[in-house]
């Protein structure tokens, strides 16, 4: 039985109870919050393994909560799944760019939600257990075990997804990865993500690499590769 702690931030009590009931039945430890402010406070004090986060919350909305979670060193390692009625691609891409690990659009099947929860926790646990070899390409150093990337000895402020994409591409310089392969490496085969969201993550990653953005090359009609040194 799982022992992970999950925080549900959802203002609709019937949906909150539906999620809570199914998670408890699976053996998870569950706490709930009805607002963004309460959710943020609970995340900081209880340190859950995963937050299920509604976007349309009273007061502090879900995107702002996600932004605060990923900005705070105490909570930035907590996995986040957005649970939202907003199926618009722009909202989903924005959440992923802020560092969310996955999303589920309402109305949803409890089985689908549980499968996403298990997949995100499994990926998080496996990435924590796998130290892997340090990757160094010129002035770029990637520490998989520490989940840290340094450029000219300065730490890059990367989201979980940006780090995983950088690690994936840099692990095989010159090798072309399709968008689908990048999704599989970063989020798993069961994650429904669009080509555009991969492109969006690459744009953010290149921006943070600054003058070294040319390390990531676009292979038109195929995907991306990391420049061979």
Secondary structure, DSSP 8 states (H G I E B T S, - for coil): ----EEEEE-S-HHHHHHHHHHHHHTT-EEEEESSHHHHHHHHHHH--SEEEEESS-SSS-HHHHHHHHHHSTTTTTSEEEEEES---HHHHHHHHHHT--EEEESS--HHHHHHHHHHHHHHHHHHHH-----EEETTEEEETTTTEEEETTEE----HHHHHHHHHHHTTTT-EEEHHHHHHHHH-TT----HHHHHHHHHHHHHHHGGGGGGEEEETTTEEEE---
